[in-house]
């Protein structure tokens, strides 16, 4: 829903009738994950994707029919014969889509997404009725249970970069491309400037522990500490280890990382708490430039967030 929220809101304001296709089941090599959506308007506008392009034309026509007859229904697409390249999934996958007209309930769901208010959306795949489950989502991933499809909508991922050093510049740009809301924190106003970080959502000129006190930190929050200075690193880590931050990483050599852990251990932090800290930070991609280091950090963060094979064992 988040990927089409802007178009949905704008087209509704234009008085458009809308229909949506949602990926509710996948088998094999599906190109798009559960919960992916394609939005079609009565005037023929289209947003989002359910297949990265390979069946979009066919789904577009199905949604145009949905706008005419109002019928909510499940539709299957897959590769079954030589017509795969005409209408199908060339990668050999199979997906099931739920098609329905947009309702006032969808309007409400988009409003909650835009307002960044956590909820879980449950769709009845027989009637199309929506149910809103309050509270923070128990999981990040959509799931299907028989005729019910549940989608968690937490806050959008938030990356907090502590230390406005040269690596932070490409990191904040990459993070924005990946859909993160980005906050840059540094006590040094000469480093943390809008000129250096034009795409940051927020700039905070303060010591890290002071900045973190006024910040909502939960599982959707990733914090990357780039200061490489105990005066900044340790106060930040002391604060963050008491939160539910989804990812904690601190730059530095193995020796620096070990010294950090020893200091925190001597202050009473447990091994379980210390195991949350990624340090040295980032996957080993071989590069050492600012851009390569930023990519390595974001790659590790992504693997950790989604449980990828490159993630550090818990």
VONUSE-459218 format. One line per 8 residues: number of its first residue (from 1); for each residue z negated, x, y of N, C-alpha, C. Coordinates in nm, 2 decimals, m for minus. Atoms other than C-alpha are relative to their C-alpha. Layout:
NUM> Z/X/Y/Z/X/Y/Z/X/Y | ...
//
This chain:
1> 0.00/0.08/m0.12/0.00/0.00/0.00/0.00/0.09/0.13 | 0.01/m0.09/m0.12/m0.08/0.29/0.24/0.14/0.05/0.04 | m0.13/m0.06/m0.03/0.28/0.43/0.21/0.09/m0.10/0.08 | m0.09/0.10/m0.07/0.43/0.10/0.35/m0.08/m0.08/0.11 | 0.08/0.08/m0.10/0.15/m0.02/0.58/0.06/m0.01/0.13 | m0.06/0.00/m0.13/0.32/0.08/0.90/0.12/m0.10/0.01 | m0.12/0.09/0.00/0.65/m0.10/0.81/m0.05/m0.14/m0.02 | 0.05/0.14/0.03/0.46/m0.40/0.67/m0.05/m0.06/0.13
9> 0.06/0.06/m0.12/0.26/m0.45/0.99/0.11/m0.03/0.11 | m0.10/0.02/m0.10/0.56/m0.40/1.22/0.09/m0.12/m0.03 | m0.09/0.10/0.04/0.79/m0.63/1.02/m0.07/m0.14/0.01 | 0.07/0.12/m0.01/0.52/m0.90/1.00/0.00/m0.05/0.15 | 0.00/0.04/m0.14/0.49/m0.89/1.38/0.13/m0.05/0.05 | m0.13/0.05/m0.03/0.86/m0.94/1.40/0.03/m0.14/m0.06 | m0.02/0.13/0.06/0.82/m1.26/1.20/0.08/0.00/m0.13 | m0.07/m0.02/0.12/0.98/m1.13/0.89/m0.07/m0.06/m0.12
17> 0.05/0.03/0.13/0.94/m1.28/0.54/0.01/0.13/m0.08 | 0.00/m0.12/0.08/0.85/m1.00/0.30/m0.03/m0.02/m0.15 | 0.02/0.00/0.14/0.85/m0.93/m0.07/m0.03/0.14/m0.05 | 0.04/m0.13/0.05/0.69/m0.64/m0.27/0.02/0.01/m0.15 | m0.01/m0.04/0.14/0.76/m0.47/m0.60/m0.11/0.11/m0.01 | 0.11/m0.09/0.03/0.46/m0.28/m0.74/0.01/0.06/m0.14 | 0.00/m0.06/0.13/0.46/m0.03/m1.03/m0.13/m0.03/m0.07 | 0.13/0.03/0.06/0.20/m0.17/m1.27/m0.01/0.05/m0.14
25> 0.01/m0.06/0.13/0.29/0.00/m1.60/0.11/0.11/0.00 | m0.10/m0.11/0.02/0.47/0.33/m1.69/0.00/0.05/m0.14 | m0.01/m0.07/0.13/0.59/0.49/m2.01/0.10/0.11/0.01 | m0.10/m0.11/m0.01/0.76/0.82/m2.06/m0.01/0.08/0.13 | m0.01/m0.08/m0.12/0.87/1.03/m1.77/0.03/m0.09/0.12 | m0.02/0.09/m0.11/0.82/0.78/m1.49/0.00/0.08/0.13 | m0.01/m0.08/m0.12/0.92/0.92/m1.15/m0.11/m0.03/0.11 | 0.10/0.04/m0.10/0.65/0.73/m0.95/m0.12/m0.06/m0.06
33> 0.13/0.04/0.06/0.28/0.66/m1.02/m0.03/m0.15/0.01 | 0.04/0.14/m0.01/0.11/0.33/m1.07/m0.04/m0.03/0.15 | 0.04/0.04/m0.14/0.06/0.14/m0.74/0.11/0.03/0.10 | m0.10/m0.03/m0.09/0.38/0.27/m0.59/0.07/m0.13/0.04 | m0.06/0.12/m0.05/0.56/0.00/m0.38/0.13/0.01/0.07 | m0.12/0.02/m0.08/0.89/m0.11/m0.25/m0.01/m0.13/0.08 | 0.01/0.12/m0.09/0.89/m0.35/0.05/0.14/m0.04/0.05 | m0.13/0.05/m0.05/1.19/m0.56/0.14/m0.02/m0.12/0.09
41> 0.01/0.11/m0.10/1.23/m0.79/0.44/0.11/m0.10/m0.01 | m0.11/0.10/0.00/1.43/m1.11/0.48/0.13/0.04/0.07 | m0.12/m0.05/m0.07/1.67/m0.93/0.71/0.06/0.12/m0.07 | m0.07/m0.11/0.08/1.74/m0.66/0.45/m0.06/0.14/0.03 | 0.06/m0.13/m0.01/1.51/m0.38/0.56/m0.08/0.04/m0.12 | 0.06/m0.04/0.12/1.35/m0.17/0.30/m0.09/0.12/0.03 | 0.09/m0.11/m0.02/1.05/0.07/0.28/m0.07/0.03/m0.13 | 0.07/m0.04/0.12/0.86/0.27/0.01/0.10/0.03/m0.11
49> m0.09/m0.03/0.11/0.99/0.35/m0.33/m0.08/m0.02/m0.13 | 0.06/0.02/0.13/0.92/0.26/m0.70/0.06/0.10/m0.10 | m0.06/m0.09/0.10/1.15/0.52/m0.86/0.07/0.12/0.06 | m0.06/m0.11/m0.06/1.25/0.78/m0.61/0.15/m0.01/0.01 | m0.14/0.03/m0.03/1.59/0.61/m0.57/0.08/m0.05/m0.12 | m0.10/0.03/0.11/1.73/0.56/m0.92/0.01/m0.15/m0.04 | m0.02/0.15/0.02/1.67/0.18/m0.95/m0.03/m0.08/0.13 | 0.03/0.07/m0.12/1.60/0.10/m0.59/0.10/m0.11/0.04
57> m0.10/0.10/m0.03/1.93/m0.09/m0.54/m0.03/m0.13/m0.08 | 0.02/0.12/0.09/1.86/m0.32/m0.84/m0.13/m0.07/0.04 | 0.12/0.06/m0.04/1.50/m0.38/m0.73/0.01/m0.07/0.13 | m0.02/0.07/m0.13/1.61/m0.46/m0.38/0.06/m0.14/m0.02 | m0.06/0.13/0.03/1.83/m0.74/m0.52/m0.10/m0.09/m0.06 | 0.10/0.09/0.07/1.55/m0.87/m0.74/m0.10/m0.05/0.11 | 0.09/0.04/m0.11/1.32/m0.88/m0.43/0.06/m0.10/0.09 | m0.07/0.10/m0.09/1.58/m1.07/m0.23/0.00/m0.14/m0.07
65> 0.01/0.13/0.08/1.58/m1.33/m0.51/m0.14/m0.05/0.01 | 0.14/0.05/m0.01/1.20/m1.34/m0.49/m0.03/m0.07/0.13 | 0.01/0.06/m0.13/1.22/m1.42/m0.12/0.06/m0.14/0.00 | m0.07/0.13/0.01/1.45/m1.71/m0.21/m0.08/m0.10/m0.08 | 0.07/0.10/0.09/1.26/m1.87/m0.50/m0.15/0.01/0.00 | 0.14/0.00/0.00/0.91/m1.75/m0.44/m0.07/0.03/m0.13 | 0.06/m0.02/0.13/0.85/m1.66/m0.80/m0.06/0.14/m0.02 | 0.07/m0.13/0.03/0.60/m1.39/m0.89/0.03/0.03/m0.15
73> m0.04/m0.03/0.14/0.71/m1.21/m1.21/0.00/0.15/m0.03 | m0.01/m0.14/0.04/0.71/m0.89/m1.41/0.14/0.03/m0.04 | m0.14/m0.04/0.03/1.04/m0.70/m1.45/m0.01/0.14/m0.05 | m0.01/m0.13/0.07/1.11/m0.40/m1.68/0.13/0.07/0.04 | m0.12/m0.09/m0.02/1.34/m0.11/m1.60/m0.02/0.13/m0.09 | 0.00/m0.12/0.08/1.43/0.18/m1.83/0.13/0.04/m0.05 | m0.13/m0.05/0.06/1.70/0.39/m2.00/0.01/m0.05/m0.14 | m0.02/0.05/0.13/1.83/0.22/m2.30/0.14/0.02/m0.06
81> m0.14/m0.02/0.05/2.21/0.29/m2.32/0.08/0.08/0.10 | m0.09/m0.08/m0.09/2.51/0.45/m2.14/0.00/m0.05/0.14 | 0.00/0.05/m0.14/2.45/0.23/m1.84/m0.12/0.06/0.08 | 0.12/m0.05/m0.07/2.14/0.43/m1.75/0.03/0.05/0.14 | m0.03/m0.06/m0.13/2.31/0.60/m1.46/0.04/m0.11/0.10 | m0.04/0.11/m0.09/2.43/0.26/m1.32/m0.13/m0.07/0.04 | 0.13/0.07/m0.03/2.09/0.08/m1.34/m0.10/0.05/m0.10 | 0.10/m0.05/0.10/1.81/0.28/m1.50/m0.07/0.12/0.05
89> 0.07/m0.12/m0.03/1.59/0.58/m1.50/0.06/0.12/m0.07 | m0.08/m0.11/0.06/1.80/0.89/m1.56/m0.10/0.10/m0.06 | 0.09/m0.10/0.06/1.48/1.09/m1.64/m0.05/m0.05/m0.13 | 0.04/0.04/0.13/1.42/0.89/m1.95/m0.13/m0.09/0.00 | 0.13/0.08/0.00/1.12/0.68/m1.84/0.03/m0.15/0.00 | m0.01/0.14/0.00/1.04/0.32/m1.83/m0.12/m0.05/0.09 | 0.10/0.06/m0.08/0.85/0.12/m1.57/0.00/m0.15/0.00 | 0.01/0.14/m0.01/0.73/m0.23/m1.53/m0.05/m0.03/0.14
97> 0.03/0.03/m0.14/0.72/m0.38/m1.18/m0.05/m0.15/0.01 | 0.04/0.14/m0.03/0.54/m0.69/m1.05/0.06/m0.03/0.14 | m0.07/0.04/m0.12/0.75/m0.87/m0.79/m0.07/m0.13/0.06 | 0.06/0.12/m0.06/0.60/m1.12/m0.54/0.03/0.00/0.15 | m0.01/0.01/m0.15/0.63/m1.26/m0.19/m0.13/0.04/0.06 | 0.12/m0.04/m0.07/0.39/m1.12/0.06/m0.08/m0.12/0.05 | 0.08/0.11/m0.05/0.10/m1.35/0.15/m0.10/0.04/0.10 | 0.11/m0.03/m0.09/m0.19/m1.37/0.39/m0.10/0.10/m0.06
105> 0.09/m0.10/0.07/m0.39/m1.18/0.13/0.05/0.14/0.01 | m0.06/m0.13/m0.02/m0.15/m0.89/0.15/m0.02/0.04/0.15 | 0.02/m0.03/m0.14/m0.18/m0.91/0.53/m0.14/0.06/0.01 | 0.14/m0.05/0.00/m0.56/m0.86/0.48/m0.01/0.13/m0.06 | 0.01/m0.13/0.07/m0.51/m0.58/0.24/0.05/0.12/0.09 | m0.06/m0.10/m0.09/m0.29/m0.39/0.49/m0.09/0.03/0.11 | 0.09/m0.02/m0.11/m0.54/m0.45/0.77/m0.12/0.09/m0.04 | 0.11/m0.08/0.05/m0.82/m0.30/0.55/0.05/0.15/m0.02
113> m0.05/m0.13/0.02/m0.60/0.00/0.46/0.01/0.07/0.14 | m0.02/m0.06/m0.13/m0.51/0.07/0.83/m0.13/0.03/0.06 | 0.14/m0.02/m0.06/m0.88/0.03/0.93/m0.08/0.10/m0.08 | 0.07/m0.10/0.08/m0.97/0.28/0.66/m0.13/m0.05/m0.06 | 0.12/0.06/0.06/m1.22/0.04/0.50/0.02/0.00/m0.15 | m0.02/m0.01/0.14/m1.27/0.12/0.13/m0.01/m0.14/m0.07 | 0.00/0.13/0.08/m1.20/m0.17/m0.12/0.08/0.03/m0.12 | m0.09/0.00/0.12/m1.04/m0.24/m0.46/0.07/m0.13/0.00
121> m0.09/0.12/0.00/m0.75/m0.48/m0.48/0.03/m0.04/m0.15 | m0.03/0.04/0.13/m0.72/m0.68/m0.80/0.11/m0.11/0.00 | m0.11/0.09/0.00/m0.39/m0.86/m0.87/0.01/m0.07/m0.13 | m0.02/0.08/0.13/m0.35/m1.14/m1.13/0.15/0.01/m0.02 | m0.14/m0.02/0.03/m0.01/m1.05/m1.29/0.06/m0.13/m0.05 | m0.06/0.12/0.04/0.04/m1.41/m1.40/0.03/m0.09/0.12 | m0.02/0.09/m0.11/m0.01/m1.59/m1.07/0.03/0.07/0.13 | m0.02/m0.08/m0.12/0.01/m1.31/m0.81/m0.12/m0.01/0.10
129> 0.11/0.02/m0.08/m0.33/m1.41/m0.67/m0.07/0.14/0.02 | 0.07/m0.13/m0.03/m0.53/m1.12/m0.50/m0.15/m0.03/0.01 | 0.15/0.01/m0.02/m0.90/m1.06/m0.52/m0.05/0.14/0.06 | 0.05/m0.12/m0.07/m1.09/m0.81/m0.30/m0.14/0.03/m0.06 | 0.13/m0.05/0.05/m1.37/m0.61/m0.46/m0.06/0.09/0.10 | 0.05/m0.08/m0.10/m1.60/m0.47/m0.20/m0.06/0.13/m0.04 | 0.07/m0.12/0.03/m1.77/m0.14/m0.18/0.10/0.12/m0.02 | m0.08/m0.12/0.03/m1.64/0.22/m0.24/0.06/m0.01/m0.14
137> m0.06/0.00/0.13/m1.39/0.24/m0.52/m0.07/0.09/m0.10 | 0.07/m0.08/0.10/m1.53/0.36/m0.85/0.10/0.11/m0.05 | m0.09/m0.10/0.05/m1.21/0.56/m0.92/0.11/0.01/0.11 | m0.11/m0.02/m0.09/m0.92/0.70/m0.72/0.13/m0.05/m0.05 | m0.13/0.03/0.07/m0.65/0.59/m0.97/0.01/m0.15/m0.03 | m0.02/0.14/0.04/m0.50/0.24/m1.02/0.00/m0.01/m0.15 | m0.01/0.02/0.15/m0.53/0.09/m1.37/0.03/m0.15/m0.03 | m0.03/0.14/0.04/m0.41/m0.21/m1.56/m0.08/m0.04/m0.12
145> 0.09/0.05/0.11/m0.63/m0.42/m1.79/0.06/m0.14/m0.03 | m0.07/0.13/0.03/m0.41/m0.69/m1.95/0.08/m0.06/0.11 | m0.07/0.06/m0.11/m0.30/m0.93/m1.69/m0.06/0.02/0.14 | 0.06/m0.04/m0.13/m0.50/m0.77/m1.41/0.03/0.14/0.03 | m0.03/m0.14/m0.05/m0.40/m0.47/m1.20/m0.09/0.03/0.11 | 0.10/m0.04/m0.10/m0.67/m0.29/m1.00/0.05/0.12/0.07 | m0.04/m0.11/m0.08/m0.59/m0.06/m0.72/m0.12/0.04/0.10 | 0.11/m0.04/m0.09/m0.87/0.14/m0.54/0.06/0.06/0.13
153> m0.05/m0.05/m0.13/m0.82/0.21/m0.17/m0.13/0.06/0.07 | 0.10/m0.06/m0.07/m1.07/0.46/m0.05/0.04/0.04/0.14 | m0.05/m0.05/m0.13/m1.06/0.63/0.29/0.11/0.10/m0.03 | m0.11/m0.09/0.02/m0.75/0.84/0.33/m0.06/0.14/m0.01 | 0.06/m0.14/0.01/m0.81/1.21/0.23/m0.02/0.07/0.13 | 0.04/m0.07/m0.13/m0.98/1.41/0.50/m0.02/0.14/m0.03 | 0.02/m0.14/0.01/m0.95/1.78/0.53/m0.07/0.05/0.12 | 0.07/m0.06/m0.11/m1.21/1.96/0.74/0.02/0.15/m0.01
161> m0.02/m0.14/0.00/m1.11/2.31/0.83/m0.10/0.07/0.09 | 0.10/m0.07/m0.08/m1.40/2.53/0.94/0.04/0.14/0.03 | m0.06/m0.13/m0.03/m1.27/2.83/1.12/0.14/m0.01/0.05 | m0.13/0.01/m0.05/m0.97/2.82/1.35/0.08/0.13/0.00 | m0.07/m0.13/0.01/m0.82/3.14/1.23/0.15/m0.02/m0.03 | m0.15/0.01/0.01/m0.45/3.22/1.17/0.04/m0.08/m0.12 | m0.04/0.07/0.13/m0.45/3.08/0.81/m0.02/m0.15/0.02 | 0.02/0.14/m0.03/m0.58/2.75/0.95/0.12/m0.07/0.06
169> m0.12/0.06/m0.07/m0.26/2.70/1.15/0.10/m0.06/m0.10 | m0.09/0.06/0.10/m0.02/2.66/0.86/m0.07/m0.10/m0.10 | 0.07/0.09/0.09/m0.29/2.49/0.65/m0.01/m0.14/0.06 | 0.02/0.13/m0.06/m0.34/2.21/0.90/0.14/m0.07/0.00 | m0.13/0.07/0.00/0.04/2.15/0.91/0.04/m0.05/m0.14 | m0.03/0.04/0.14/0.08/2.15/0.53/m0.09/m0.12/m0.04 | 0.09/0.11/0.03/m0.22/1.91/0.50/0.05/m0.13/0.06 | m0.05/0.12/m0.06/m0.07/1.67/0.74/0.13/m0.05/m0.08
177> m0.12/0.04/0.08/0.26/1.67/0.54/m0.05/m0.07/m0.13 | 0.06/0.05/0.12/0.04/1.59/0.23/m0.08/m0.13/0.02 | 0.06/0.12/m0.02/m0.11/1.29/0.40/m0.15/0.01/0.04 | 0.14/m0.01/m0.04/m0.45/1.43/0.50/m0.02/m0.02/0.15 | 0.05/0.00/m0.14/m0.64/1.35/0.82/m0.07/0.13/0.01 | 0.05/m0.14/m0.02/m0.73/1.69/0.96/m0.09/0.01/0.12 | 0.10/m0.04/m0.10/m1.03/1.80/1.15/m0.02/0.15/0.00 | 0.02/m0.15/m0.01/m1.06/2.16/1.28/m0.13/0.02/0.08
185> 0.13/m0.03/m0.06/m1.41/2.29/1.36/m0.01/0.15/0.02 | 0.03/m0.14/m0.03/m1.49/2.61/1.54/m0.09/0.01/0.13 | 0.09/m0.01/m0.12/m1.76/2.71/1.79/0.07/0.08/0.11 | m0.07/m0.08/m0.09/m1.51/2.94/1.96/0.12/m0.08/0.06 | m0.10/0.09/m0.06/m1.31/2.73/2.21/0.14/0.07/0.02 | m0.12/m0.07/m0.01/m1.05/3.01/2.25/0.09/m0.01/m0.12 | m0.07/0.01/0.12/m0.95/2.97/1.89/0.04/m0.15/m0.03 | m0.03/0.14/0.03/m0.97/2.59/1.85/0.06/m0.07/0.12
193> m0.07/0.06/m0.11/m0.71/2.47/2.09/0.11/m0.09/m0.05 | m0.11/0.09/0.03/m0.45/2.19/2.09/0.13/0.07/m0.01 | m0.12/m0.07/0.00/m0.18/2.44/2.15/0.02/0.07/m0.14 | m0.01/m0.06/0.13/m0.26/2.62/1.82/0.00/m0.10/m0.11 | 0.01/0.10/0.10/m0.33/2.30/1.63/0.05/m0.13/0.05 | m0.06/0.12/m0.07/m0.09/2.04/1.77/m0.01/m0.12/m0.10 | m0.01/0.11/0.09/m0.10/1.83/1.45/m0.14/m0.05/m0.05 | 0.14/0.04/0.04/m0.48/1.81/1.40/m0.03/m0.14/0.06
201> 0.05/0.13/m0.05/m0.63/1.46/1.43/m0.12/0.01/0.09 | 0.12/m0.02/m0.08/m0.95/1.60/1.57/m0.04/0.15/0.01 | 0.05/m0.14/m0.02/m1.08/1.92/1.72/m0.15/m0.01/0.04 | 0.15/0.00/m0.03/m1.46/1.99/1.73/m0.04/0.14/0.04 | 0.05/m0.13/m0.04/m1.59/2.28/1.93/m0.15/0.00/m0.02 | 0.14/0.00/0.03/m1.93/2.33/1.77/m0.03/0.09/m0.12 | 0.04/m0.07/0.12/m2.12/2.53/1.51/0.02/m0.10/m0.12 | m0.03/0.09/0.12/m2.03/2.40/1.16/m0.10/m0.10/m0.04
209> 0.10/0.09/0.04/m2.36/2.26/1.07/m0.03/m0.11/0.10 | 0.02/0.11/m0.10/m2.39/2.07/1.40/0.12/m0.10/m0.01 | m0.12/0.09/0.01/m2.03/1.93/1.36/m0.01/m0.09/m0.12 | 0.00/0.07/0.13/m2.10/1.82/1.00/m0.11/m0.11/0.01 | 0.10/0.10/m0.01/m2.41/1.62/1.11/0.05/m0.13/0.04 | m0.06/0.12/m0.05/m2.20/1.37/1.29/0.12/m0.05/m0.07 | m0.12/0.02/0.08/m1.93/1.35/1.02/m0.03/m0.08/m0.13 | 0.01/0.06/0.13/m1.89/1.11/0.73/0.07/0.08/m0.11
217> m0.05/m0.09/0.11/m1.85/1.33/0.42/m0.02/m0.07/m0.13 | 0.01/0.06/0.13/m1.78/1.17/0.09/0.11/0.06/m0.09 | m0.09/m0.05/0.10/m1.55/1.21/m0.22/0.14/0.02/0.06 | m0.14/m0.01/m0.06/m1.24/1.17/0.00/0.01/0.12/0.09 | 0.01/m0.11/m0.10/m1.35/1.47/0.21/0.02/0.14/m0.07 | m0.01/m0.14/0.04/m1.23/1.83/0.14/m0.03/0.09/0.11 | 0.04/m0.09/m0.10/m1.39/2.11/0.33/0.04/0.14/m0.04 | m0.04/m0.14/0.02/m1.23/2.46/0.36/m0.06/0.08/0.11
225> 0.07/m0.09/m0.10/m1.44/2.73/0.52/0.07/0.13/0.01 | m0.08/m0.12/m0.02/m1.23/3.01/0.66/m0.06/0.10/0.10 | 0.06/m0.09/m0.10/m1.47/3.18/0.90/m0.03/0.14/m0.05 | 0.03/m0.13/0.06/m1.56/3.46/0.66/m0.11/0.08/0.08 | 0.11/m0.06/m0.07/m1.88/3.52/0.85/m0.13/m0.08/m0.04 | 0.12/0.07/0.05/m2.23/3.44/0.71/m0.06/m0.09/0.11 | 0.06/0.08/m0.10/m2.34/3.31/1.05/0.06/m0.15/0.00 | m0.07/0.13/0.01/m2.08/3.02/1.00/m0.01/m0.05/m0.14
233> m0.01/0.05/0.14/m2.04/3.01/0.62/m0.12/m0.06/m0.05 | 0.12/0.04/0.07/m2.39/2.98/0.51/m0.06/m0.13/0.06 | 0.05/0.13/m0.05/m2.51/2.70/0.75/0.09/m0.12/m0.05 | m0.09/0.11/0.04/m2.20/2.50/0.66/m0.02/m0.03/m0.15 | 0.02/0.03/0.14/m2.25/2.54/0.29/m0.14/m0.06/m0.03 | 0.13/0.07/0.02/m2.62/2.45/0.31/0.01/m0.15/0.03 | m0.01/0.15/m0.03/m2.52/2.12/0.47/0.09/m0.07/m0.10 | m0.10/0.07/0.08/m2.22/2.05/0.25/m0.05/m0.02/m0.15
241> 0.05/0.01/0.13/m2.40/2.11/m0.08/m0.09/m0.12/m0.02 | 0.08/0.12/0.01/m2.62/1.81/0.00/0.08/m0.12/0.01 | m0.09/0.12/m0.02/m2.32/1.58/0.04/0.08/m0.02/m0.13 | m0.09/0.03/0.12/m2.07/1.42/m0.20/0.14/0.05/0.03 | m0.14/m0.05/m0.03/m1.77/1.62/m0.06/0.08/0.02/m0.13 | m0.08/m0.01/0.12/m1.49/1.61/m0.31/0.05/0.14/m0.03 | m0.04/m0.14/0.02/m1.39/1.98/m0.26/m0.07/0.08/0.10 | 0.06/m0.10/m0.08/m1.57/2.28/m0.12/0.06/0.13/m0.03
249> m0.06/m0.13/0.02/m1.39/2.61/m0.07/m0.04/0.09/0.11 | 0.03/m0.10/m0.10/m1.48/2.93/0.11/0.08/0.13/m0.02 | m0.09/m0.12/0.01/m1.25/3.22/0.18/m0.09/0.13/m0.01 | 0.07/m0.13/0.02/m1.35/3.58/0.09/0.02/0.06/m0.13 | m0.02/m0.07/0.13/m1.33/3.84/m0.18/m0.10/m0.04/m0.10 | 0.10/0.04/0.11/m1.51/3.81/m0.51/m0.14/0.05/0.04 | 0.13/m0.06/m0.03/m1.79/4.04/m0.38/m0.06/m0.09/0.11 | 0.06/0.09/m0.11/m1.83/3.82/m0.06/m0.04/m0.13/m0.06
257> 0.04/0.13/0.06/m1.83/3.51/m0.27/m0.13/0.01/m0.08 | 0.12/m0.02/0.08/m2.09/3.65/m0.50/m0.13/0.02/0.08 | 0.11/m0.02/m0.10/m2.31/3.76/m0.21/m0.05/m0.13/0.06 | 0.03/0.13/m0.06/m2.29/3.41/m0.07/m0.08/m0.08/m0.10 | 0.07/0.07/0.10/m2.40/3.26/m0.40/m0.14/0.05/m0.02 | 0.13/m0.06/0.02/m2.69/3.50/m0.44/m0.09/m0.05/0.11 | 0.08/0.04/m0.11/m2.81/3.41/m0.09/m0.05/m0.15/m0.02 | 0.03/0.14/0.02/m2.79/3.03/m0.16/m0.09/m0.02/m0.12
265> 0.09/0.01/0.11/m2.95/3.08/m0.50/m0.14/0.03/0.03 | 0.13/m0.05/m0.04/m3.24/3.26/m0.34/m0.07/m0.11/0.08 | 0.06/0.11/m0.08/m3.29/2.95/m0.12/m0.03/m0.12/m0.08 | 0.04/0.11/0.08/m3.33/2.72/m0.41/0.11/m0.09/m0.05 | m0.11/0.08/0.04/m2.98/2.58/m0.46/0.02/0.02/m0.15 | m0.01/m0.01/0.14/m2.92/2.51/m0.83/0.14/0.05/m0.04 | m0.13/m0.05/0.05/m2.64/2.65/m1.05/0.11/m0.12/0.00 | m0.09/0.11/0.00/m2.49/2.30/m1.07/0.06/m0.02/0.14
273> m0.05/0.01/m0.14/m2.47/2.28/m0.69/0.10/0.12/0.04 | m0.08/m0.11/m0.03/m2.33/2.63/m0.66/0.14/0.00/m0.07 | m0.13/0.01/0.08/m2.06/2.56/m0.92/0.10/m0.08/0.07 | m0.10/0.08/m0.08/m1.90/2.32/m0.67/0.08/0.08/0.10 | m0.07/m0.09/m0.10/m1.80/2.61/m0.44/0.12/0.07/m0.06 | m0.12/m0.08/0.05/m1.45/2.74/m0.49/0.01/0.13/0.09 | m0.01/m0.12/m0.07/m1.45/3.10/m0.40/0.01/0.12/m0.10 | m0.11/0.00/m0.10/m1.24/3.31/m0.38/0.08/m0.13/0.00
281> m0.07/0.13/m0.01/m1.05/3.01/m0.25/0.14/0.01/m0.03 | m0.14/0.01/0.02/m0.71/2.90/m0.36/0.05/0.05/m0.14 | m0.07/m0.05/0.13/m0.48/2.95/m0.67/0.06/0.13/0.03 | m0.06/m0.14/m0.01/m0.35/3.30/m0.73/0.16/m0.02/m0.01 | m0.15/0.02/0.00/0.02/3.25/m0.62/0.07/0.14/0.03 | m0.06/m0.13/m0.02/0.07/3.62/m0.55/0.02/0.04/0.14 | m0.02/m0.03/m0.14/0.14/3.59/m0.18/m0.13/0.03/0.08 | 0.11/m0.04/m0.08/m0.09/3.73/0.09/0.01/m0.04/0.14
289> m0.01/0.04/m0.14/0.05/3.60/0.41/m0.07/m0.13/0.03 | 0.07/0.12/m0.04/m0.10/3.32/0.61/0.06/m0.13/m0.06 | m0.06/0.12/0.06/0.15/3.06/0.49/m0.02/m0.01/m0.15 | 0.02/0.00/0.14/0.12/3.17/0.13/m0.14/m0.03/m0.04 | 0.14/0.03/0.02/m0.26/3.16/0.15/m0.03/m0.15/0.02 | 0.02/0.15/m0.02/m0.25/2.81/0.30/0.05/m0.08/m0.11 | m0.06/0.08/0.11/m0.02/2.69/0.03/m0.09/0.01/m0.13 | 0.08/m0.02/0.12/m0.25/2.84/m0.24/m0.13/m0.08/0.01
297> 0.12/0.08/m0.02/m0.55/2.67/m0.09/0.03/m0.15/m0.02 | m0.03/0.14/0.02/m0.38/2.33/m0.07/0.04/m0.03/m0.14 | m0.03/0.02/0.14/m0.25/2.38/m0.42/m0.12/m0.02/m0.09 | 0.13/0.01/0.08/m0.60/2.43/m0.56/m0.07/m0.13/0.03 | 0.06/0.12/m0.04/m0.73/2.14/m0.36/0.07/m0.12/m0.07 | m0.07/0.11/0.07/m0.46/1.91/m0.50/m0.03/0.00/m0.15 | 0.03/0.00/0.15/m0.52/2.02/m0.86/m0.14/m0.05/m0.02 | 0.14/0.04/0.02/m0.89/1.97/m0.82/m0.01/m0.15/0.03
305> 0.01/0.15/m0.03/m0.84/1.62/m0.66/0.05/m0.08/m0.11 | m0.06/0.09/0.10/m0.61/1.49/m0.93/m0.02/0.05/m0.14 | 0.03/m0.04/0.14/m0.74/1.68/m1.23/0.12/0.07/m0.06 | m0.11/m0.07/0.05/m0.43/1.89/m1.27/m0.04/0.12/m0.09 | 0.02/m0.11/0.10/m0.39/2.17/m1.53/m0.05/0.13/0.07 | 0.04/m0.12/m0.07/m0.45/2.43/m1.26/m0.14/m0.01/0.05 | 0.14/0.02/m0.05/m0.79/2.29/m1.17/m0.10/0.08/m0.07 | 0.11/m0.08/0.06/m1.10/2.50/m1.23/m0.08/m0.09/m0.10
313> 0.08/0.08/0.09/m1.28/2.37/m1.54/m0.14/m0.03/0.06 | 0.13/0.04/m0.05/m1.59/2.17/m1.45/m0.11/0.04/m0.09
//
